[in-house]
Amino acid sequence: MWKELKKNQLVKYGAVTTVSTISYVLLRKWIAGGICRSHAKLHGRTVVITGANTGIGKETAWDMAMRGARVIMACRDLTRGEAAATEIRSSTGNTNVVVQQLNLASLGSVRQFAREFIATETRLDILINNAGIMLCPKSFTVDGFESQFAVNHLGHFLLTNLLLDMLKASTPSRVVTVSSIAHQGGKIHYDDLNFDKKGYNSVIAYKQSKLANLLFSRELARRTKGTGVTSYSLHPGVIRTELWRHSQSKYPTLSSMLSAPAWLLMKTPREGAQTTIYCAVTEGLEEKSGYYFSDCQVKEPALEGRDDLAALRLWGVSAGLVGLN
């Protein structure tokens, strides 16, 4: 009797364990989202990736190197950048991976990077505007702009424009800008971009910057139509990266309580990089210039992300702020 009861308990335990394991595997597969299945090779092509020393930027750099590209890792921290580049060279066998300094919080640094790139490189096939900051306390860049708007949008806006002639000379070429689902409910506060008039909210500021990414990509596609340069924006997913460091420091108790289940339900950096890679290399995307992607497929952005007049206005305002004619 006792042996029979114990046997039944073991059977039930085994069944529950099996079902739980299968459920978790299926859940993880769903969370991972789409996978870039393109086998495109990039030998002879040059790729620039901002923020390439960590997170999805590093995974994207690794993938581009595996495809044979010359990879320019544009990083603020040269020490960390070189460590990541060394790792990528070693694991891919591609020695054509270099690090150049780029601090998107400084328009001067952006201009210096562009000058050096144009002077030393012969082509630019793919520009990936990946770097970003999220939910950080209110701070200002050396140029006097709210940090999230400046780093996530203005720095990339200026960089892309300064390199646009080289992109046009290397066609077909692509610009891939990492936005976020956080653009939903976002608003460009034209009368108070720095949040000087109203109380600062890091979430609202982040939403503004991510909406700006999407609108910039959309307007860039319109302006480059017929030139051979195409533009794409994307939501990479919710990912286990250093971007969460500010929210963790702001809410330490809550973060520690939720950290284990939350990390289990987030994409890995490699999974999160898939849509970026998809937009960068997938064949036949030229007719999708200006579109927004998620999980390696076209997604409809929120209403505020489809406002072409807002995109045009943002372009003009941004050009004025960074000093472009």
N, C-alpha and C positions, 0 to 999 in steps of 0.2 A: 504493500500500500504506500509506504513512505517512498520507495524507489519510484513507483509510478507517478506520484505527486511531484517529485523532484524532476523527473523526466519531462513532465508536462510544463513545469516552470521553465526549464531550459529551452524547450521548444518555443514557448511564448517569448522568452527573452531573445532568442535567436531571430524570431520573426520580427519583433519590434526593432531590433538592431539593424536587420536587413532593410526594412522599410525606411527607417530613419536615414541610413546611409544612402540609399537610392534617392530619397527625397532631397538630401543635402547636395548630392552630386547634380541632380537636375536643377536645383535652385542656383547652384554656383554657375552652371552652364548658362542659365537665363541671365544672371547678373553679369557674366562676362560679355554678353552682347555679341555684336557682329565681329567677324574676323576678316581682315584683308587677305584675299586669296590670290591677288595678283602676283605673278612671277616676273614682273618687269625688272630688267637689269638697268643699272644706271652708270655703266662704265663710260667715262668721258663727260659725265654730267657733274655739276657743282650744286651742292645743297647748303643753304645757310639755315641754322636752327638756333633760335634764341632760347636761353635758359636750358641748354642742352646737357648740363652736368648732373641733373637729378630728375627723378620722376619720369613722366611721360616724354619729356624732352630727351632724356638720356636713352630711353628705349627707342625713340624715333631715330636718334643718331645711330644707334646700333643697327637698326634695320636698314637705314640708308647705306651704312658702311658695308653691310652684308651684300647689298645689291651692287656694290662696286663703285659707289659715288665718291667724289671728293667731298668730304664733309667739313664744313666750317662751323665749329661749335662756338657760338657767340655767348660768352659768359661774363657775369660781373666779377666772380671770384676766380682768378686765374689758377690758383692752387687747386681748388676743387675741380675746376674745369680740366686741368691737365691730368689729374688723377683719373677722372672719368674717361678721358681720351686714351690714356695708357691702357686702361681696362678694355676699351672697345677695340683698339688696335690689336691687342693680344688675343682677344676672343674671336675676332673676325678675320684676322690676317691682313686687314686693309691698313696699310701704313699711311694712306692719304687722308688722315684725320687730323685736323689742326684746331687749335684753340686761339681765339682772338677776344680781346676784352671789349665788352659792351655793357654799359650801365644804363638801362632804360630810364632811370630816374634822373638822368642828365642829358639834356638835348645836345650839349657839347660833346659828350661821349658818343652819342648816336652819330653826330656829324663826323667825328674823328674815325669811327669804325667805317663809315661809308667811304670816306676819303681813302683810307688805307686799302679797303677792299677793291675799290675801283682802280687804284694804282697798281695793285699786285695780282689781281685775278683777271682772267680773260673772258669769263662767262658766269652767268647765274641762271640756273634752270629751275630751281625750286627754292622759294623763300618760305620758311615756316615760322610764323609769328606765334611762338609757343609760351614764352616766359610770362609770368604773372604773379601777382600777390593777391591775397584774399582775406577779408575780414580783419584787417589790421587796424590798430588804433589810429586816430586822426594824426596825420603828419604831412609835411610838405616837402617837395623835392627842392633841389638847389635853384630851380627856376621858378619856384613859388606856386606850384600846382599841387592839388590834393593827390596823394601818392598813388592810390588805386587807379584813378583816372589817367594819371600821367604814365605810370609804368605799363598798365594793361592796354591803354589806347594810344595816347599821344606819342610815346616813344616808338611804337610800331608804325603809327601813321607816318611819322617823319622818316623812319628807316625805309619803309616801302617806297615812298616817293623819291628818296635820294637814290635808290637802287633801281628805279623803274626803267630808266634808259637801258641799263644792262640787261634787265629782264626782257625788254623788247628786242634787244639785239641777240638774244639767245633762244628765241621762240622755236617751238612751243614751250612756254614756261608757265609756272603756276605760283600763286601766292595762297598759302593756307593759313588761316587765322583761327586760333583756338578761342572760341567764345564759350558759352555755357547756357544750360537751360535756365540759369539765373537771370537771363535777359527778360524772362517773362515777368511782367509787372514792373519792369524797369522804366526809367524816365530820364531823359537828358535835361538836367536842370540848367538851362542856358543862362538864367539870371543869377545863378549861384552855384557854379561848377565846383567851387572849393568848399561849399557848405559853410560860408562865413555868416550868412544871414539867419540860418536855422540851425538847430542842434544837429550835431554830426551823428549819423547812424552808419556803422560800418557795412551793414547789409544793404542799405539803400545805395551807398557809394559803390559797393561791389556790383550791384545790379546795373547801375548807370554805366560802369566801365565795360561790362559784358554786353550790354545792349549796344554800346558804342562800337565794340568789336564787330558785331554782326552788321550794323548799318554801314560801317566802313568797308567791309568786304563786299557788301551789296553795291555800294556806290563805285567802288573800284572796278567791279565787273562791268558796270555801265560805261565807265570812262575808258576802259581798255577793250571794249568790244571791237572785234575786227583786227586787233593788233597781234593776236597770237598769245597774249597774256590772259590767263584765266584766274578767277578768284573764288575761293570757297571758305565758308566758315563752318564751325562744328561744335557740338557738345560732346566732350570725351567721356562723360559719365562721372559718377561719384567714385573717386579713386583714393587709394591709400598713399598719399604723398605728404611732403612737408608743407603743402599749402594750408593744412589744418592747424599748424603750430600756434597761430594767434587765437583761434577759438579754444584750443586746449589750455592756453595760458589764462584766458579770460574766464573760463568756466572749468577750473581744474577738477572739482568734485564730480560734477556731472560728466565730464569727459572720462574720468577714471571709471565711473559706474558703467558707462556705455561703450567703453573702448573695445572690449572683447567682442560683443555681438556686432557692433558697428563695423569693425575691421573685417569680420567674417562676411558681411554683406556688401562690402565695397569691392570695386574692381582692383586688380593688381595694376601697377604701372604699365606692364606689357599689354594687358587687356585694354587699359585706357588709351594706349597709343594707337590702337588699331584704326580708328576712324581718321586720325591725322594721316597715318600712312596710306590709308585708302584714298583720301583726297589728293595725296601727293603723287601717287604712282598709277592708280587704276586707269586703264586704257578707256578711251571713249567718254570721258567726263567733260569734254570741251563745251558741249551744249548745256551743261549744268552750271556754267559760270554764274556766280552770284547766289547759288543755292546754299541752303543750310543742311548739314548732315548730322546724323546721330546713329550709332551702331552700324556704321558702314552702309547707310542708305539715306536717301533724301527724306527730310522731315520738314513739315510746315512750321515755320517759326511763329511765335506769338504775334498778335496783331501789331504791336509796337515795333516788331522786327521787320515788318513788311511795308513800313511807311517810307516811300521813296522820297517824299518831300523832306522828311526828317533826316534821311540819309544825306541829301544834298545840303541841307542847312548845316549838319554836323561837319561835313567836309569843309565848308567855308569857314566855320568857326575854328576848327582844328588847324587849318592852314594859317589863319591869323595868329593863333596862339604859338605855333612853332616857328613862325617867320617864313613861311613859304609864299611865294608869289602866286 
